[in-house]
Amino acid sequence: MKREKELSMFFPDRLRAEWERLRFDKNKVREIRIRANQPVMILAEEEITLAFVYRDRELEDIFQYLCHDSVYAYDEERRQGYLTVEGGHRIGITGELVLSEGRYIVKYVKYMNIRIAHEMINIAKNVMPYLYHECVKGQVFSTLIISPPGIGKTTLLRDIIRLLSDGCCGQRGCNVGVVDERGELSGAYRGSASLDCGKRTDLVTGGTKKYGIDILVRTFSPRVVAIDEIGKYEDADAVLHAGVSGCSVLATVHGSSIADISQKEEIEKILRLKLIDRFIVLSINERMDRYFQIFDREGKQLCGKNLLQVPA
């Protein structure tokens, strides 16, 4: 599907025409920021301020449209502050919170951040040689991708999963189990991946990371288990569970360096037990160029700062 249609698909019919009239490279759009009574802003290679403003009524219409006109069916998403739509696009929501059944929920949506999921085939190709064991054929190193928000760690993880699943670097493809709670990693829609995660990949959506890993380990025999965003103790426990089950682990975490994530209590135990063999650190410059570095479990640099891009 063309990116033009993807952007207009976030909006009900009566608001689509203004998006279809825009003239810039929509393939480079990363975020659409909508704030009630303020100009809509787009983050692409640079920040772009659009000429139109959405009022409260338009915000309500957009949110109802994204919820398929069944807002109350999305109560859990409203409590979490985001929803994921077909294609893996993640939409942050906030505004007025109210207490409902002991938990806060967004009652009036006044702010939205539509984060566009980009599928970049072979973005991980130059990373892959560092993830296979040099002496043990087919053995994959457990790997943690470290990155500040919005730099591309989910996009990189997805392509690593695909390449491991299909096979690369002279290695045969292997079974990969993916736990994708929010559907953002795989672009899951009703449990099925809409983005390419490889032909030997099995997917669990919804539930918790630990529960998903339990299912995969018991019944699908994955060689590699992949999860996105370790953000709490339960997520770290899931990584530990996968590691002691004999699987290699792929995961991501917010941070700027190995030293940075070492300060996170939920990560400290994983590092102390040396369950991670490779660290991929992503960074970005003022021109929005993205770079990767690779380190081993002792923190020794294996690959200096390289541009993260699809090989020519």
VOBA-1610 file (N, C-alpha, C; in pm, whole numbers, padded with zeros to 5 digits, always signed):
BEGIN
Met+00085-00120+00000Met+00000+00000+00000Met+00088+00125+00000Lys+00052+00224-00078Lys+00131+00345-00087Lys+00123+00423+00044Arg+00231+00491+00077Arg+00236+00569+00201Arg+00129+00678+00203Glu+00096+00737+00084Glu-00008+00839+00080Glu-00138+00786+00137Lys-00174+00665+00095Lys-00297+00606+00145Lys-00285+00573+00293Glu-00169+00531+00335Glu-00151+00497+00475Glu-00175+00618+00563Leu-00124+00734+00524Leu-00144+00854+00605Leu-00291+00893+00609Ser-00357+00891+00498Ser-00498+00931+00497Ser-00585+00831+00571Met-00538+00708+00581Met-00616+00605+00650Met-00633+00631+00799Phe-00553+00720+00856Phe-00568+00751+00998Phe-00686+00844+01025Phe-00749+00891+00919Phe-00849+00996+00935Phe-00981+00956+00870Pro-01093+00999+00930Pro-01223+00970+00868Pro-01236+01039+00734Asp-01332+00993+00656Asp-01345+01038+00518Asp-01349+01190+00505Arg-01420+01258+00593Arg-01440+01402+00576Arg-01312+01482+00598Leu-01207+01418+00656Leu-01080+01487+00681Leu-00968+01442+00588Arg-00998+01348+00499Arg-00891+01290+00418Arg-00842+01381+00306Ala-00928+01460+00251Ala-00893+01539+00132Ala-00773+01629+00159Glu-00768+01691+00277Glu-00657+01783+00306Glu-00524+01710+00315Trp-00527+01583+00356Trp-00402+01504+00359Trp-00361+01464+00218Glu-00456+01432+00135Glu-00424+01388-00001Glu-00373+01503-00088Arg-00398+01627-00046Arg-00350+01743-00122Arg-00207+01784-00085Leu-00154+01729+00024Leu-00020+01768+00068Leu+00085+01725-00033Arg+00192+01806-00046Arg+00298+01778-00144Arg+00433+01772-00074Phe+00468+01655-00022Phe+00604+01628+00026Phe+00619+01477+00034Asp+00741+01434+00057Asp+00770+01291+00055Asp+00716+01225+00182Lys+00600+01166+00170Lys+00535+01107+00287Lys+00607+00980+00336Asn+00690+00922+00251Asn+00763+00803+00293Asn+00861+00832+00407Lys+00893+00961+00425Lys+00989+00997+00530Lys+00921+01043+00659Val+00789+01039+00661Val+00715+01082+00780Val+00736+00980+00893Arg+00773+01032+01010Arg+00791+00945+01127Arg+00681+00965+01229Glu+00633+01088+01244Glu+00529+01115+01343Glu+00433+01222+01290Ile+00307+01211+01330Ile+00208+01316+01309Ile+00159+01358+01446Arg+00183+01483+01483Arg+00145+01535+01614Arg+00018+01620+01599Ile-00086+01579+01670Ile-00214+01650+01666Ile-00246+01700+01806Arg-00264+01831+01817Arg-00297+01894+01945Arg-00422+01979+01924Ala-00518+01964+02012Ala-00644+02038+01997Ala-00617+02188+01986Asn-00676+02249+01881Asn-00672+02394+01860Asn-00532+02448+01829Gln-00443+02359+01786Gln-00308+02398+01745Gln-00279+02341+01606Pro-00187+02402+01530Pro-00155+02346+01398Pro-00102+02204+01408Val-00143+02120+01314Val-00090+01984+01305Val+00057+01992+01263Met+00140+01909+01325Met+00283+01909+01293Met+00328+01769+01253Ile+00418+01765+01157Ile+00471+01638+01106Ile+00622+01637+01130Leu+00671+01524+01177Leu+00816+01504+01191Leu+00861+01411+01081Ala+00939+01462+00989Ala+00999+01382+00882Ala+01150+01402+00892Glu+01215+01444+00785Glu+01357+01478+00794Glu+01373+01608+00875Glu+01267+01686+00877Glu+01262+01807+00960Glu+01118+01822+01008Glu+01097+01914+01100Glu+00963+01938+01151Glu+00886+02026+01053Ile+00763+01985+01021Ile+00680+02056+00925Ile+00550+02095+00995Thr+00517+02225+00991Thr+00390+02273+01048Thr+00289+02287+00936Leu+00176+02219+00949Leu+00072+02222+00845Leu-00021+02341+00868Ala-00099+02368+00766Ala-00180+02490+00769Ala-00316+02468+00834Phe-00349+02345+00872Phe-00481+02323+00928Phe-00475+02287+01076Val-00587+02318+01144Val-00600+02300+01289Val-00722+02213+01315Tyr-00708+02118+01406Tyr-00822+02035+01445Tyr-00878+02084+01578Arg-01009+02103+01582Arg-01077+02141+01705Arg-01118+02016+01783Asp-01183+02038+01896Asp-01223+01925+01980Asp-01307+01824+01903Arg-01398+01873+01821Arg-01487+01783+01747Arg-01408+01694+01652Glu-01311+01752+01581Glu-01229+01671+01490Glu-01147+01567+01566Leu-01092+01606+01682Leu-01016+01509+01763Leu-01105+01392+01802Glu-01227+01423+01842Glu-01321+01317+01881Glu-01353+01226+01762Asp-01374+01287+01646Asp-01405+01209+01526Asp-01287+01118+01486Ile-01165+01172+01493Ile-01047+01092+01457Ile-01033+00974+01551Phe-01047+01000+01682Phe-01031+00891+01778Phe-01140+00786+01761Gln-01264+00827+01740Gln-01371+00730+01720Gln-01346+00648+01594Tyr-01295+00714+01491Tyr-01264+00642+01367Tyr-01157+00536+01391Leu-01051+00573+01464Leu-00943+00478+01492Leu-00991+00361+01578Cys-01095+00386+01658Cys-01154+00281+01742Cys-01269+00210+01671His-01283+00231+01542His-01390+00167+01463His-01527+00198+01522Asp-01543+00323+01569Asp-01669+00371+01625Asp-01715+00290+01745Ser-01619+00231+01816Ser-01651+00154+01936Ser-01550+00188+02044Val-01555+00314+02093Val-01455+00364+02186Val-01445+00278+02312Tyr-01559+00233+02364Tyr-01557+00159+02490Tyr-01493+00021+02477Ala-01487-00029+02354Ala-01417-00156+02332Ala-01267-00140+02345Tyr-01220-00013+02347Tyr-01078+00017+02356Tyr-01042+00075+02493Asp-01117+00037+02597Asp-01090+00090+02730Asp-00950+00058+02778Glu-00901-00064+02750Glu-00766-00100+02796Glu-00661-00013+02729Glu-00679+00012+02600Glu-00586+00099+02529Glu-00591+00242+02584Arg-00710+00289+02618Arg-00724+00422+02674Arg-00656+00431+02811Arg-00655+00321+02885Arg-00586+00319+03014Arg-00434+00321+02995Gln-00387+00255+02890Gln-00243+00248+02866Gln-00189+00372+02797Gly-00279+00451+02737Gly-00236+00574+02672Gly-00193+00558+02528Tyr-00226+00449+02465Tyr-00194+00431+02323Tyr-00279+00318+02266Leu-00290+00317+02135Leu-00347+00203+02066Leu-00264+00176+01942Thr-00262+00051+01898Thr-00188+00012+01779Thr-00288-00027+01672Val-00270+00025+01551Val-00362-00003+01442Val-00293-00091+01338Glu-00373-00140+01244Glu-00320-00230+01142Glu-00200-00167+01072Gly-00094-00247+01059Gly+00030-00198+01000Gly+00136-00168+01104Gly+00098-00181+01234Gly+00195-00161+01341Gly+00213-00016+01381His+00129+00073+01331His+00139+00214+01366His+00085+00234+01509Arg+00160+00306+01591Arg+00125+00324+01731Arg+00080+00468+01755Ile-00035+00483+01818Ile-00095+00614+01837Ile-00104+00645+01985Gly-00021+00739+02029Gly-00026+00784+02167Gly-00143+00879+02186Ile-00212+00868+02299Ile-00326+00955+02328Ile-00314+01008+02470Thr-00356+01132+02489Thr-00363+01187+02624Thr-00462+01303+02623Gly-00486+01357+02742Gly-00585+01461+02760Gly-00632+01459+02904Glu-00761+01461+02925Glu-00813+01455+03062Glu-00824+01309+03108Leu-00761+01281+03223Leu-00768+01147+03282Leu-00872+01145+03392Val-00943+01032+03402Val-01036+01011+03512Val-01010+00873+03572Leu-01047+00854+03697Leu-01027+00727+03765Leu-01146+00637+03737Ser-01119+00518+03684Ser-01225+00423+03650Ser-01181+00283+03693Glu-01258+00223+03783Glu-01228+00088+03832Glu-01086+00079+03885Gly-01047+00183+03959Gly-00917+00183+04024Gly-00800+00219+03936Arg-00824+00252+03810Arg-00717+00287+03716Arg-00755+00412+03639Tyr-00655+00491+03601Tyr-00681+00611+03523Tyr-00706+00574+03376Ile-00794+00649+03315Ile-00827+00626+03174Ile-00840+00762+03105Val-00802+00770+02980Val-00817+00895+02904Val-00963+00910+02866Lys-01029+01010+02924Lys-01171+01033+02895Lys-01189+01123+02774Tyr-01119+01235+02773Tyr-01126+01328+02660Tyr-00990+01336+02594Val-00982+01287+02470Val-00856+01286+02396Val-00834+01423+02333Lys-00726+01489+02374Lys-00694+01623+02323Lys-00560+01627+02250Tyr-00482+01522+02265Tyr-00349+01518+02203Tyr-00326+01378+02147Met-00273+01371+02026Met-00239+01243+01963Met-00100+01252+01902Asn-00028+01142+01910Asn+00100+01129+01840Asn+00095+01000+01760Ile+00079+01014+01629Ile+00074+00898+01541Ile+00216+00866+01497Arg+00268+00754+01546Arg+00404+00711+01511Arg+00395+00611+01396Ile+00453+00648+01283Ile+00443+00567+01162Ile+00545+00454+01166Ala+00496+00332+01153Ala+00586+00215+01148Ala+00646+00204+01009His+00778+00198+01002His+00846+00186+00873His+00910+00048+00863Glu+00882-00020+00754Glu+00945-00149+00727Glu+01062-00126+00632Met+01183-00149+00682Met+01303-00127+00601Met+01377-00260+00586Ile+01352-00323+00473Ile+01409-00454+00446Ile+01561-00442+00428Asn+01635-00526+00499Asn+01782-00535+00495Asn+01852-00422+00570Ile+01779-00346+00652Ile+01845-00244+00734Ile+01944-00309+00831Ala+01921-00438+00864Ala+02007-00508+00961Ala+02117-00589+00895Lys+02129-00584+00764Lys+02220-00675+00694Lys+02365-00659+00739Asn+02409-00535+00762Asn+02548-00513+00805Asn+02570-00546+00952Val+02461-00562+01026Val+02470-00598+01168Val+02484-00749+01186Met+02424-00826+01096Met+02407-00970+01117Met+02537-01050+01137Pro+02646-01020+01068Pro+02767-01100+01089Pro+02815-01101+01235Tyr+02781-01000+01312Tyr+02824-00991+01451Tyr+02733-01071+01546Leu+02621-01120+01494Leu+02523-01186+01581Leu+02531-01337+01577Tyr+02611-01392+01486Tyr+02629-01537+01479Tyr+02759-01577+01546His+02756-01688+01617His+02876-01741+01682His+02978-01781+01576Glu+03102-01744+01601Glu+03207-01770+01501Glu+03240-01918+01486Cys+03223-01996+01593Cys+03266-02136+01593Cys+03150-02236+01592Val+03035-02196+01642Val+02922-02289+01652Val+02822-02254+01543Lys+02813-02340+01442Lys+02727-02314+01327Lys+02582-02293+01371Gly+02523-02183+01329Gly+02382-02157+01357Gly+02353-02098+01493Gln+02454-02088+01580Gln+02431-02033+01713Gln+02420-01880+01705Val+02313-01828+01763Val+02288-01684+01761Val+02317-01625+01898Phe+02391-01516+01900Phe+02420-01450+02027Phe+02295-01377+02079Ser+02270-01390+02208Ser+02166-01308+02270Ser+02207-01162+02260Thr+02114-01078+02216Thr+02148-00941+02177Thr+02047-00842+02234Leu+02100-00731+02284Leu+02017-00623+02336Leu+02041-00498+02252Ile+01935-00441+02196Ile+01944-00318+02118Ile+01912-00201+02211Ile+02005-00107+02221Ile+01991+00009+02311Ile+01973+00133+02226Ser+01869+00210+02257Ser+01842+00328+02176Ser+01748+00424+02249Pro+01769+00555+02234Pro+01666+00650+02278Pro+01540+00630+02194Pro+01425+00680+02240Pro+01301+00664+02164Pro+01310+00728+02025Gly+01245+00662+01928Gly+01227+00722+01797Gly+01343+00713+01702Ile+01445+00632+01733Ile+01562+00624+01645Ile+01557+00502+01553Gly+01476+00403+01586Gly+01460+00290+01494Gly+01492+00154+01550Lys+01492+00138+01682Lys+01528+00008+01737Lys+01426-00100+01702Thr+01297-00063+01695Thr+01195-00162+01659Thr+01210-00203+01513Thr+01238-00106+01426Thr+01260-00135+01284Thr+01380-00228+01266Leu+01488-00200+01339Leu+01608-00285+01331Leu+01579-00424+01385Leu+01511-00432+01499Leu+01480-00563+01557Leu+01396-00646+01461Arg+01297-00583+01398Arg+01211-00657+01305Arg+01293-00718+01191Asp+01389-00641+01137Asp+01466-00694+01025Asp+01564-00802+01070Ile+01618-00790+01192Ile+01702-00897+01246Ile+01620-01026+01256Ile+01498-01015+01307Ile+01410-01132+01317Ile+01389-01195+01181Arg+01360-01112+01082Arg+01335-01163+00947Arg+01456-01236+00890Leu+01573-01176+00907Leu+01695-01236+00851Leu+01732-01365+00923Leu+01715-01370+01054Leu+01740-01495+01127Leu+01642-01603+01083Ser+01518-01564+01065Ser+01413-01659+01028Ser+01433-01715+00887Asp+01468-01628+00795Asp+01485-01670+00655Asp+01624-01726+00627Gly+01723-01684+00709Gly+01861-01726+00689Gly+01942-01620+00619Cys+02065-01600+00664Cys+02154-01504+00600Cys+02298-01536+00642Cys+02394-01466+00582Cys+02537-01482+00616Cys+02582-01627+00605Gly+02524-01700+00510Gly+02559-01841+00493Gly+02498-01933+00598Gln+02412-01880+00683Gln+02347-01958+00787Gln+02205-01994+00745Arg+02161-02113+00784Arg+02024-02152+00756Arg+01928-02077+00848Gly+01807-02057+00801Gly+01706-01993+00884Gly+01669-02080+01002Cys+01622-02016+01108Cys+01585-02090+01229Cys+01448-02044+01279Asn+01389-02123+01368Asn+01261-02086+01427Asn+01280-01969+01524Val+01201-01865+01503Val+01206-01747+01588Val+01067-01726+01649Gly+01062-01713+01781Gly+00937-01683+01849Gly+00934-01536+01887Val+00828-01467+01852Val+00816-01324+01878Val+00698-01299+01972Val+00725-01231+02083Val+00619-01188+02173Val+00598-01039+02149Asp+00483-01005+02095Asp+00455-00869+02050Asp+00325-00822+02115Glu+00334-00778+02240Glu+00214-00743+02316Glu+00127-00641+02245Arg+00187-00537+02193Arg+00111-00425+02136Arg+00090-00438+01986Gly+00153-00535+01922Gly+00139-00551+01778Gly+00223-00455+01697Glu+00306-00373+01765Glu+00385-00272+01695Glu+00501-00334+01619Leu+00562-00436+01674Leu+00680-00496+01613Leu+00646-00568+01482Ser+00539-00642+01483Ser+00502-00724+01367Ser+00394-00660+01282Gly+00341-00545+01326Gly+00225-00489+01257Gly+00106-00581+01269Ala+00091-00645+01385Ala-00010-00750+01402Ala-00151-00693+01391Tyr-00235-00768+01322Tyr-00377-00737+01313Tyr-00452-00867+01334Arg-00529-00871+01444Arg-00601-00993+01483Arg-00507-01112+01492Gly-00388-01088+01549Gly-00294-01195+01578Gly-00200-01234+01466Ser-00217-01175+01348Ser-00134-01211+01233Ser-00045-01094+01194Ala+00081-01123+01161Ala+00176-01018+01124Ala+00141-00961+00987Ser+00141-00828+00976Ser+00122-00764+00847Ser+00255-00711+00792Leu+00360-00712+00875Leu+00494-00677+00831Leu+00577-00805+00822Asp+00681-00804+00740Asp+00757-00926+00712Asp+00851-00960+00827Cys+00816-01064+00900Cys+00899-01111+01011Cys+00967-01245+00980Gly+00958-01290+00855Gly+01026-01413+00817Gly+00935-01534+00814Lys+00979-01635+00739Lys+00892-01751+00714Lys+00898-01857+00824Arg+00994-01846+00916Arg+01002-01942+01027Arg+00971-01874+01161Thr+00892-01771+01156Thr+00861-01692+01276Thr+00720-01720+01324Asp+00707-01745+01455Asp+00578-01765+01520Asp+00553-01648+01614Leu+00429-01601+01618Leu+00396-01475+01683Leu+00292-01494+01793Val+00316-01427+01907Val+00216-01418+02014Val+00188-01270+02037Thr+00060-01232+02030Thr+00022-01094+02059Thr-00070-01092+02180Gly-00078-00975+02246Gly-00158-00965+02366Gly-00090-01036+02483Gly-00154-01038+02598Gly-00096-01104+02713Gly+00028-01033+02763Thr+00113-01108+02832Thr+00238-01053+02885Thr+00355-01121+02815Lys+00473-01061+02829Lys+00591-01121+02768Lys+00620-01259+02824Lys+00610-01273+02956Lys+00640-01402+03018Lys+00542-01509+02973Tyr+00414-01474+02968Tyr+00314-01571+02926Tyr+00338-01611+02781Gly+00369-01513+02696Gly+00396-01544+02557Gly+00518-01633+02541Ile+00622-01606+02618Ile+00742-01690+02611Ile+00711-01831+02659Asp+00629-01845+02763Asp+00589-01978+02810Asp+00526-02059+02697Ile+00435-01995+02623Ile+00368-02065+02513Ile+00470-02107+02407Leu+00555-02015+02368Leu+00651-02042+02261Leu+00749-02152+02300Val+00803-02144+02422Val+00903-02242+02466Val+00842-02381+02479Arg+00719-02388+02529Arg+00656-02519+02552Arg+00615-02588+02423Thr+00573-02510+02323Thr+00507-02575+02209Thr+00565-02542+02071Phe+00656-02445+02060Phe+00706-02407+01928Phe+00857-02424+01912Ser+00926-02460+02017Ser+01071-02488+02012Ser+01151-02380+01937Pro+01141-02255+01977Pro+01218-02151+01908Pro+01367-02160+01943Arg+01452-02132+01846Arg+01593-02117+01877Arg+01620-01978+01930Val+01538-01882+01884Val+01552-01742+01926Val+01415-01691+01970Val+01413-01615+02080Val+01293-01547+02125Val+01318-01397+02119Ala+01225-01323+02062Ala+01241-01178+02046Ala+01128-01103+02116Ile+01165-00998+02190Ile+01066-00911+02253Ile+01110-00766+02236Asp+01012-00676+02235Asp+01041-00535+02216Asp+01020-00459+02347Glu+01115-00373+02382Glu+01104-00279+02494Glu+01092-00344+02631Ile+01207-00370+02692Ile+01211-00407+02833Ile+01192-00278+02912Gly+01079-00268+02982Gly+01051-00144+03051Gly+01012-00160+03197Lys+01002-00284+03244Lys+00964-00307+03383Lys+01021-00440+03429Tyr+01012-00466+03559Tyr+01069-00587+03616Tyr+01014-00713+03550Glu+00884-00714+03521Glu+00823-00833+03461Glu+00883-00863+03325Asp+00918-00758+03250Asp+00981-00778+03119Asp+01120-00839+03135Ala+01195-00788+03233Ala+01329-00842+03257Ala+01321-00988+03300Asp+01221-01021+03382Asp+01201-01160+03423Asp+01172-01249+03303Ala+01098-01195+03205Ala+01069-01272+03084Ala+01197-01304+03007Val+01289-01206+03001Val+01418-01230+02935Val+01495-01339+03008Leu+01496-01332+03140Leu+01564-01435+03220Leu+01504-01572+03194His+01371-01577+03188His+01302-01705+03164His+01341-01763+03029Ala+01344-01678+02925Ala+01382-01726+02792Ala+01527-01773+02791Gly+01614-01697+02859Gly+01755-01733+02861Gly+01782-01866+02927Val+01717-01891+03040Val+01740-02018+03111Val+01667-02133+03044Ser+01579-02103+02947Ser+01510-02209+02873Ser+01593-02257+02754Gly+01710-02200+02736Gly+01800-02244+02630Gly+01785-02169+02500Cys+01704-02063+02499Cys+01685-01984+02377Cys+01781-01865+02377Ser+01824-01827+02258Ser+01888-01697+02245Ser+01779-01591+02252Val+01815-01473+02302Val+01717-01367+02324Val+01754-01243+02243Leu+01654-01185+02178Leu+01668-01053+02115Leu+01571-00960+02187Ala+01619-00844+02228Ala+01533-00750+02299Ala+01582-00608+02276Thr+01495-00512+02307Thr+01532-00371+02299Thr+01507-00305+02433Val+01577-00194+02455Val+01558-00118+02579Val+01590+00029+02550His+01517+00119+02615His+01546+00260+02602His+01675+00294+02676Gly+01762+00372+02612Gly+01886+00414+02675Gly+01980+00471+02571Ser+02091+00525+02617Ser+02188+00585+02525Ser+02320+00510+02519Ser+02342+00418+02615Ser+02469+00345+02620Ser+02453+00226+02714Ile+02556+00139+02716Ile+02555+00027+02810Ile+02561+00079+02952Ala+02642+00182+02974Ala+02652+00241+03109Ala+02518+00297+03153Asp+02445+00356+03061Asp+02315+00414+03093Asp+02217+00307+03140Ile+02202+00199+03063Ile+02104+00097+03101Ile+02149+00018+03224Ser+02280+00020+03254Ser+02329-00049+03375Ser+02274+00014+03501Gln+02227+00138+03491Gln+02169+00206+03606Gln+02024+00169+03630Lys+01963+00099+03534Lys+01823+00059+03548Lys+01814-00069+03630Glu+01739-00066+03738Glu+01731-00180+03829Glu+01678-00305+03759Glu+01584-00287+03666Glu+01525-00404+03600Glu+01624-00470+03503Ile+01728-00397+03460Ile+01825-00452+03366Ile+01947-00509+03439Glu+01973-00462+03559Glu+02098-00495+03629Glu+02118-00645+03644Lys+02012-00719+03677Lys+02027-00862+03697Lys+02063-00934+03568Ile+02003-00891+03458Ile+02034-00951+03327Ile+02181-00933+03295Leu+02233-00814+03321Leu+02374-00787+03292Leu+02465-00862+03388Arg+02424-00868+03513Arg+02508-00935+03612Arg+02522-01084+03581Leu+02416-01145+03531Leu+02420-01287+03498Leu+02481-01314+03360Lys+02519-01205+03291Lys+02585-01215+03160Lys+02502-01297+03060Leu+02372-01268+03057Leu+02283-01335+02963Leu+02289-01273+02824Ile+02343-01153+02814Ile+02350-01083+02685Ile+02493-01089+02632Asp+02505-01136+02507Asp+02638-01151+02445Asp+02676-01034+02356Arg+02576-00966+02302Arg+02601-00854+02211Arg+02511-00736+02247Phe+02568-00617+02238Phe+02493-00494+02258Phe+02503-00410+02131Ile+02388-00371+02077Ile+02384-00280+01962Ile+02335-00145+02014Val+02417-00042+02000Val+02382+00091+02049Val+02353+00181+01930Leu+02232+00237+01926Leu+02192+00326+01818Leu+02203+00471+01862Ser+02236+00557+01767Ser+02245+00701+01795Ser+02202+00778+01671Ile+02186+00909+01687Ile+02138+00993+01578Ile+02210+01128+01585Asn+02233+01191+01469Asn+02295+01324+01471Asn+02192+01430+01433Glu+02237+01554+01425Glu+02145+01665+01399Glu+02084+01660+01261Arg+02145+01585+01168Arg+02089+01568+01033Arg+01995+01448+01024Met+01969+01388+01138Met+01880+01272+01148Met+01940+01146+01089Asp+02073+01143+01070Asp+02141+01021+01030Asp+02150+00928+01151Arg+02127+00799+01129Arg+02129+00702+01238Arg+02253+00614+01227Tyr+02311+00583+01343Tyr+02435+00505+01348Tyr+02420+00388+01445Phe+02502+00284+01422Phe+02505+00173+01517Phe+02649+00142+01556Gln+02665+00095+01679Gln+02790+00040+01730Gln+02757-00094+01795Ile+02854-00185+01794Ile+02831-00318+01851Ile+02940-00350+01952Phe+02898-00403+02068Phe+02989-00438+02177Phe+02962-00582+02221Asp+03066-00646+02277Asp+03045-00780+02332Asp+03000-00770+02477Arg+02986-00885+02544Arg+02930-00886+02679Arg+03020-00817+02781Glu+03148-00805+02750Glu+03242-00737+02840Glu+03252-00587+02810Gly+03179-00541+02709Gly+03182-00400+02674Gly+03289-00365+02572Lys+03358-00466+02517Lys+03459-00441+02415Lys+03391-00408+02283Gln+03438-00301+02218Gln+03377-00260+02093Gln+03419-00354+01980Leu+03320-00413+01913Leu+03344-00502+01800Leu+03327-00430+01667Cys+03244-00326+01669Cys+03216-00251+01546Cys+03201-00105+01583Gly+03283-00019+01521Gly+03275+00123+01549Gly+03148+00185+01492Lys+03134+00315+01505Lys+03011+00383+01464Lys+02996+00376+01312Asn+02888+00309+01268Asn+02859+00292+01126Asn+02720+00346+01096Leu+02702+00397+00974Leu+02572+00447+00933Leu+02474+00332+00919Leu+02357+00349+00982Leu+02252+00246+00973Leu+02169+00275+00849Gln+02184+00191+00748Gln+02114+00214+00624Gln+02101+00082+00549Val+02010+00081+00453Val+01995-00038+00367Val+02112-00041+00271Pro+02188-00153+00266Pro+02304-00160+00176Pro+02263-00140+00031Ala+02350-00074-00046Ala+02321-00050-00188Ala+02325-00182-00265
//
